[in-house]
Every structure is written in structure tokens, then in C-alpha cells.
Amino acid sequence: MEYKIDDIEKVLDENLSDTQKIDVLLEMDAKIYCNLGSDSNKTELELAKKNSRKLYTLIKKIDFDMGDSFLKLMDKKK
């Protein structure tokens, strides 16, 4: 199933293993950054980071250590 960023909460409700849920969320994150380019403006970059934060927060609900490390790395880059 193809998920959009507005539907990310639905991933948690799917009948998937935790590993599969994390894989889906990380795939969504990869697609966000694949769609950015050198011509992306500041607003698009900020939206990508905001959506990544949402995804990492969901990952943290599934695997605390993994999600927490993603969020800490994200904060460290600021």
C-alpha cells in the first residue's frame, strides 16, 4: 500500500510486524528527500524536516531507541 504523509498514523494500525512498519516509515522518509533537489526552496526543506520528525516520532513509538536516536541526530544538526 502506498502511504502519504497525512496517512502516517495508519501505518501503526496495519497488520504488519514492527520491522515492516519501520521499513514503511523509513521508505516514506527516503522518498521525501529524493523529491528534494538543489532548486528546492527553504520552505520545501523545512517541510521535509518537519515530516521527517513526524516519521521519526512514530518510529519511536515502535522502537524507542531507534526513533530516539534519529530525533537526537536531527536536533544535533540544527
RODO-2510 file (C-alpha; in nm, 4 decimals, decimal comma):
residues 78
     n   res          X          Y          Z
     1     m     0,0000     0,0000     0,0000
     2     e     0,1215     0,3484    -0,0824
     3     y     0,1071     0,5919     0,2093
     4     k     0,1007     0,9686     0,2013
     5     i     0,2451     1,1810     0,4801
     6     d    -0,1072     1,2642     0,6018
     7     d    -0,1763     0,8930     0,6481
     8     i     0,1294     0,8001     0,8501
     9     e    -0,0689     0,7188     1,1643
    10     k    -0,2419     0,4439     0,9661
    11     v     0,0880     0,2555     0,9432
    12     l     0,0661     0,1797     1,3151
    13     d    -0,2778     0,0251     1,2656
    14     e    -0,1723    -0,2008     0,9782
    15     n    -0,1340    -0,5746     1,0338
    16     l     0,2445    -0,5619     0,9897
    17     s     0,5353    -0,6607     1,2086
    18     d     0,7196    -0,3818     1,3876
    19     t     1,0109    -0,4207     1,1472
    20     q     0,7797    -0,3865     0,8480
    21     k     0,6174    -0,0757     0,9968
    22     i     0,9578     0,0843     1,0499
    23     d     1,0585    -0,0105     0,6945
    24     v     0,7468     0,1604     0,5553
    25     l     0,8146     0,4750     0,7590
    26     l     1,1803     0,4888     0,6548
    27     e     1,0821     0,4361     0,2919
    28     m     0,8483     0,7333     0,3199
    29     d     1,1318     0,9378     0,4681
    30     a     1,3646     0,8419     0,1843
    31     k     1,1044     0,9451    -0,0726
    32     i     1,0698     1,2852     0,0936
    33     y     1,4389     1,3563     0,0462
    34     c     1,4546     1,2023    -0,3018
    35     n     1,1998     1,4571    -0,4165
    36     l     1,4156     1,7484    -0,2978
    37     g     1,6698     1,8995    -0,5279
    38     s     1,9224     2,1784    -0,5464
    39     d     1,6402     2,4051    -0,6616
    40     s     1,4261     2,3361    -0,3524
    41     n     1,3461     2,6482    -0,1561
    42     k     1,3735     2,6985     0,2187
    43     t     1,0030     2,6282     0,2743
    44     e     1,0281     2,2911     0,0983
    45     l     1,3364     2,1973     0,3020
    46     e     1,1663     2,2917     0,6285
    47     l     0,8571     2,0897     0,5339
    48     a     1,0758     1,7871     0,4602
    49     k     1,2407     1,8158     0,8028
    50     k     0,9029     1,8607     0,9724
    51     n     0,7661     1,5485     0,8031
    52     s     1,0807     1,3519     0,8908
    53     r     1,0328     1,4497     1,2534
    54     k     0,6756     1,3131     1,2384
    55     l     0,8019     0,9863     1,0926
    56     y     1,0810     0,9530     1,3495
    57     t     0,8339     1,0213     1,6302
    58     l     0,6198     0,7324     1,5042
    59     i     0,9256     0,5103     1,4801
    60     k     0,9984     0,5994     1,8412
    61     k     0,6552     0,4602     1,9374
    62     i     0,7535     0,1282     1,7786
    63     d     1,1235     0,1144     1,8676
    64     f     1,2143     0,3715     2,1300
    65     d     1,5917     0,3543     2,0881
    66     m     1,5881     0,3802     1,7094
    67     g     1,3381     0,6661     1,6970
    68     d     1,5095     0,8496     1,9781
    69     s     1,8482     0,8268     1,8057
    70     f     1,7001     0,9623     1,4788
    71     l     1,5428     1,2548     1,6635
    72     k     1,8641     1,3310     1,8557
    73     l     2,0650     1,3309     1,5334
    74     m     1,8114     1,5612     1,3755
    75     d     1,8368     1,8034     1,6700
    76     k     2,2155     1,7829     1,6678
    77     k     2,2297     1,9112     1,3079
    78     k     2,0447     2,2348     1,3960
***
